[in-house]
Amino acid sequence: MERSIAQHIGDNERSTSQTTFRHDRENEYVNIGNRVFYRDRKMEDVDARSFKDLGNAYARDNWNAYYRGVKIKDVSPHSFQSLGWGYAKDSWNAYYRGVKIKDVSAPSLKILDAGYAKDSWNVYYRGNRIKDVSAPSFVLLGDGYSKDSWKVYYFGQEIKDATAFTFKYLGKGYAKDSWNEYYKGKKLD
């Protein structure tokens, strides 16, 4: 059996009289007959007939949702969707890498890029809320830099004393405002 599975690893879907085989290289979920595997681990209590690989290591069946083969708690599987960059949501909650994000507005959650997301009131970096940020004015500048109307951030961390109004990303990790130059979020002397 292992040899025939290995032969089909590159196939997206293959049907035989005995088995329906599905494999996604990124997520490594495999559905073989009435069993579902994540990598080399058989998943328990999975409804193989309704099982769907959603991408970005997320999956669901009619009863549960999963991240990397592990059941996610407190999820509505019928509205559950993968959003990218580690984020997912259902009608009421949002998740980052399978962990529920506190106090998020799931209906308004939008993925920006590079680990950033925002809802109507807050901005998140890798599932963590960035403190005191203005979500309506928040923009990504590139290479980890971002800003709102008042503050500048580098990979979710505030750059102290940077002037948001004049802050510009220059490329290759460099940025500047009216008073200083920065490299990878650090002020240059």
Disulfide bonds with the S-S distance in Angstrom:
none
